[in-house]
Amino acid sequence: MPRITLIGYRGTGKSTVAARLATLLGCGADDADEVLERRVGCSIAALIRDRGEPAFRDEESLVLADLLARCDGVLSTGGGVVLRPVNRELLRGRGRPIVWLTAPAVVVHGRIAADPATPQRRPSLAAAGGLPPVDPMTEVTAALAAREPLYRECADVVIDTSVEPPDAVARRIVAWLAGREPREERRPVPPPDGPPPSGPAMEGRTR
């Protein structure tokens, strides 16, 4: 089972933070989306275009189950992995501790737009579902709102990646791992050198 699992919407920094975190913890890291693409032999965008989103979600579930069984380092999951109840059950049962990386919609949209790989690797949610195109910002805002309770259902701690660089986020996760409280007790996760920030996005909880 993973030493730690990262969940969150695309553009919240899961892959980048996972690499930094693996270095700090002295372990390996697995990116579920990259494993999936290697397994099917094409990008996620091409998979959805050729076989449809349900086929992609099927492959995603298979990859998740496999990685939860064999990954012994940091596991970075796909943004939509929480959509299926069976995946959320797997994550809660075999992927903990689970860190939910989040960021405001405007930050997520900016990061996705700035990533040159986005058009080739990640289709818009509307396009994936065969719907008419929508404004990207509207799409991101709606997706974040819809998935928020699903991420929260799985998460042991929530960290906003918009306020610190990836290295600092990784260090904060390591500090949290070292000081986790007994199961079911909740507490905030403050930045390394300051008071706990306000707002639900920075809520920390341990289980």
C-alpha positions in Angstrom: 0.0 0.0 0.0 1.1 3.6 -0.6 3.0 5.5 2.1 0.7 8.4 1.3 -1.8 9.2 -1.4 -2.5 12.5 -3.1 -6.0 13.4 -4.4 -7.4 16.6 -6.0 -8.5 18.2 -9.2 -6.0 18.5 -12.1 -3.9 21.7 -11.8 -3.6 21.5 -8.0 0.0 20.2 -8.2 -0.4 16.6 -7.4 2.4 15.3 -9.7 4.8 18.0 -8.8 4.2 17.8 -5.1 4.4 14.0 -5.2 7.9 14.2 -6.7 9.1 16.6 -4.1 7.5 14.5 -1.4 9.1 11.3 -2.6 12.5 13.0 -2.4 11.9 14.2 1.2 10.6 10.8 2.3 13.3 8.8 0.5 10.8 6.7 -1.5 9.4 6.3 -5.0 6.4 7.9 -6.5 3.7 6.6 -8.9 1.5 8.9 -11.0 -1.7 7.0 -11.8 -2.5 8.9 -15.0 1.0 8.2 -16.4 0.7 4.5 -15.5 -2.7 4.4 -17.2 -1.4 6.0 -20.4 1.5 3.6 -20.5 -0.8 0.7 -20.0 -3.3 1.6 -22.8 -0.6 3.0 -25.1 -2.1 6.4 -25.7 -3.0 9.7 -23.9 -6.1 10.0 -21.8 -7.5 12.4 -24.4 -7.0 9.9 -27.2 -8.5 7.1 -25.0 -11.7 9.1 -24.3 -11.9 10.2 -28.0 -11.6 6.6 -29.3 -13.3 4.6 -26.6 -15.4 7.0 -24.6 -15.2 8.3 -21.0 -16.7 5.1 -19.4 -13.8 3.1 -20.9 -11.4 5.6 -19.4 -13.0 5.4 -16.0 -12.9 1.6 -16.2 -9.1 1.7 -16.9 -8.7 4.3 -14.1 -10.3 2.0 -11.6 -8.2 -0.9 -12.6 -5.0 1.1 -12.4 -6.0 2.5 -9.0 -6.6 -1.0 -7.5 -3.3 -2.2 -8.9 -1.3 0.8 -7.6 -3.0 0.6 -4.1 -1.8 -3.0 -4.0 1.8 -2.5 -5.1 2.8 1.1 -4.6 4.9 1.5 -1.5 5.8 5.2 -1.9 3.8 8.3 -2.9 0.7 7.8 -5.0 -0.6 10.7 -7.1 -4.1 9.9 -8.4 -6.2 11.3 -11.3 -8.5 14.2 -10.7 -11.7 12.3 -11.4 -10.8 9.1 -9.5 -13.2 10.0 -6.7 -16.2 10.0 -9.0 -16.8 6.3 -8.6 -17.9 5.0 -5.2 -15.8 1.9 -5.6 -12.7 4.0 -6.0 -13.5 6.1 -3.0 -14.0 2.9 -1.0 -10.6 1.6 -2.2 -8.9 4.9 -1.3 -10.3 4.9 2.2 -9.5 1.3 2.8 -6.0 1.0 1.2 -4.7 4.5 0.3 -4.4 6.3 3.7 -3.1 8.6 4.8 -4.8 10.7 2.0 -3.9 14.3 1.3 -6.4 16.4 -0.7 -4.6 19.2 -2.6 -6.8 22.0 -3.6 -6.7 25.6 -5.0 -9.2 28.3 -6.0 -10.8 27.8 -9.4 -9.0 30.8 -10.9 -5.6 29.3 -10.0 -6.5 25.9 -11.3 -7.8 27.4 -14.6 -4.6 29.4 -15.0 -2.3 26.4 -14.4 -4.3 24.2 -16.8 -4.2 26.9 -19.5 -0.5 27.4 -19.0 0.3 23.7 -19.4 1.3 23.0 -23.0 0.4 19.3 -22.6 -3.2 20.0 -21.7 -4.7 19.9 -25.2 -3.0 16.6 -26.1 -3.4 14.8 -22.8 -6.5 16.1 -21.0 -9.8 16.8 -22.8 -12.3 19.3 -21.4 -15.0 17.6 -19.3 -17.7 18.8 -21.7 -15.9 17.4 -24.7 -15.3 14.1 -22.9 -19.0 13.8 -22.2 -20.0 14.7 -25.8 -21.5 18.0 -24.7 -21.2 21.4 -26.4 -18.0 23.4 -25.5 -18.3 25.6 -22.4 -16.1 28.4 -21.1 -13.1 26.7 -19.4 -13.4 28.8 -16.2 -17.1 27.9 -15.9 -16.2 24.2 -16.4 -13.4 24.3 -13.7 -15.7 26.1 -11.2 -18.5 23.6 -11.7 -16.3 20.6 -11.5 -14.6 21.7 -8.3 -18.0 22.4 -6.7 -19.3 19.0 -7.8 -16.3 17.0 -6.6 -15.6 18.9 -3.4 -17.7 16.6 -1.2 -16.2 13.5 -2.9 -12.6 14.6 -2.2 -13.6 15.6 1.4 -15.1 12.1 1.9 -11.7 10.5 1.3 -9.3 13.1 2.7 -7.4 12.9 6.0 -6.0 16.4 5.5 -6.7 19.3 3.1 -3.9 21.6 1.8 -4.3 24.7 -0.5 -1.5 24.6 -3.0 -2.1 28.2 -4.1 -0.4 29.9 -1.2 3.0 28.1 -1.2 5.4 26.6 -3.7 5.5 22.8 -4.2 8.6 22.4 -2.0 6.9 24.1 0.9 3.7 22.1 0.4 5.8 18.9 0.4 7.6 20.0 3.6 4.2 20.7 5.3 2.9 17.3 4.4 6.0 15.7 5.9 5.5 17.7 9.1 1.9 16.6 9.2 2.9 13.0 8.8 5.3 13.3 11.6 2.8 14.8 14.0 -0.5 13.1 13.1 -2.9 13.0 16.0 -4.9 10.0 17.2 -7.7 8.8 14.9 -10.8 11.0 14.6 -9.1 14.0 16.2 -9.2 17.1 14.0 -6.8 20.0 13.9 -5.7 22.7 11.4 -2.5 22.2 9.3 -0.6 25.6 9.6 2.2 26.7 7.3 5.6 25.9 8.6 6.4 29.4 10.0 3.1 31.0 10.7 -0.4 30.8 12.3 -3.0 28.5 10.8 -4.8 30.2 7.8 -8.5 30.7 7.9 -11.0 29.2 5.6 -12.3 25.7 4.8 -9.7 25.1 2.1 -6.9 25.0 4.7 -8.8 22.7 7.0 -6.7 19.8 8.3 -8.0 16.7 9.8 -6.5 13.4 10.8 -8.2 10.0 11.1 
